[in-house]
Amino acid sequence: MPIPVLMPALSPTMEEGTLATWLKKEGDTVSSGDVIAEIETDKATMEVEAIDEGILGKILIEAGTEGVKVNAPIAVILEDGESADDIDEASLSGGGQAKPEGKPTTDNKAEAGADTAMAAAAAGTASVAPATGGGDAGDRIKASPVAKRLAKNEGLDLSAVNGTGPHGRIVKRDVEKALKEGVSAPAAASAPAAAPAAMPAAGIDERLYPADSYEAIKNDGMRKTIAKRLHQSFNQEVPHFPLNVDIELTELLALRAKINAGSPPKGEDGFYKLSVNDFIIKASAAALMAVPEANATYTDEAILRHKHADIGVAVSIDGGLITPIVWKAEQKGLKQISAEIKDMAKRARDKKLKPEEYQGGTFSVSNLGMFGIKSFASIVNQPHGAIMSVGAGEERVVVRNGEMVIRNIMTVTLTCDHRVVDGAAGAAFLQKFKLFCEDPAVMLL
């Protein structure tokens, strides 16, 4: 019996994704464990492995298709002796080879997605929109992240590539074809008698913002998820309150310079360069171990006090923000913390993080000091009990022993979920954090 391959749930909160590319084509033999496709979620690009063996008999969802619902059939694997003629709607209604890891989606939209895919299979066509060209309205180029990365690596101008994905989206195969055959400037269309009037974006009052006065950038899955979760955290569930403190960086900067001076030359094995943020993560982990009340998560049934400091480090990526986690940071040295953060930040920007690398954790750190921001307060990143916002280290005039002197000072703000981290616990955490930053040697005790 033909085996349907279902759109997998790559995280507990995933409801839909983009089928970025197929790594196998119809007629290819697949074995258990073979990577057959790449799926784009709101925050990462993940590989899909085959669980069953057989022949990839039919691809139901074309590469580049957006909004594919979890559990919707995306392809069919044929067993020995079967052919494409054996594929019908009845065979697609059984269990598929890809089971969701999280809570299955059962709303009407998911069912509609599955029904659409099965109807397409019965008709022998994929349920995608026809291609309409390579570009989007205006100067924006509509391309999948995989296509963008490939074009960037090869130095290819996407504006000269014609897209064959849904709604003219440029997908991986278009870039590969352009690299193989070369590209030329798209043929100019006949000039219209009059330029068409700009259409207002949905929900925008044209009396306030005329249609030709802005460019409407569609919210992608990541931006929608960020908006939903932050609104839920700040406006509905978490009672926030901030605490801030100024920290002198004299000793920390001196220690950092001394440690970095001992690094092998750049390009040689073992090279490292510690940042101030690496010290901040280490000091945060030590403070969380010293004040376990701050290393906690609220649930309706109990407060969870965590045994390890699993610290999410906010990383800005194209289209939003992600917080890869340094697991058990209290057990790691500065060099290991630094290497992990650099590696995860790079893979985050390439959307190559695995869900288990950015989901969960116990505490968050967001650093905007590199932008010159003096101080700010972040929104708690659930399920964490607190998030610390780190401002720029800068020279300020301070009073020491009754005299005005210049010192390098950094302001940090701790935003707490008052349900689990009260004022006393938050203040105790900052007291320890300040101690570890101003006298880093104490962290070694």
LINWO-V709016 format. One record per run of one state. SS is the DSSP state (H for helix, E for strand, L for the rest). FROM is the first residue (numbers start at 1). TO is the last residue. If there is no record, write none. Layout:
BEGIN
SS_FROM_TO / SS_FROM_TO
END
This chain:
BEGIN
L_1_2 / E_3_6 / L_7_15 / E_16_22 / L_23_28 / E_29_30 / L_31_34 / E_35_40 / L_41_44 / E_45_49 / L_50_53 / E_54_59 / L_60_64 / E_65_69 / L_70_72 / E_73_78 / L_79_83 / H_84_86 / L_87_88 / H_89_92 / L_93_107 / H_108_123 / L_124_142 / E_143_143 / L_144_144 / H_145_154 / L_155_157 / H_158_160 / L_161_165 / H_166_168 / L_169_169 / E_170_170 / L_171_171 / H_172_181 / L_182_210 / H_211_213 / L_214_220 / H_221_237 / L_238_239 / E_240_248 / L_249_249 / H_250_261 / L_262_275 / H_276_290 / L_291_291 / H_292_294 / L_295_295 / E_296_298 / L_299_302 / E_303_305 / L_306_310 / E_311_317 / L_318_319 / E_320_326 / L_327_328 / H_329_331 / L_332_333 / H_334_349 / L_350_354 / H_355_358 / L_359_362 / E_363_367 / L_368_368 / H_369_371 / L_372_385 / E_386_390 / L_391_393 / E_394_400 / L_401_402 / E_403_417 / L_418_422 / H_423_438 / L_439_439 / H_440_444 / L_445_445
END
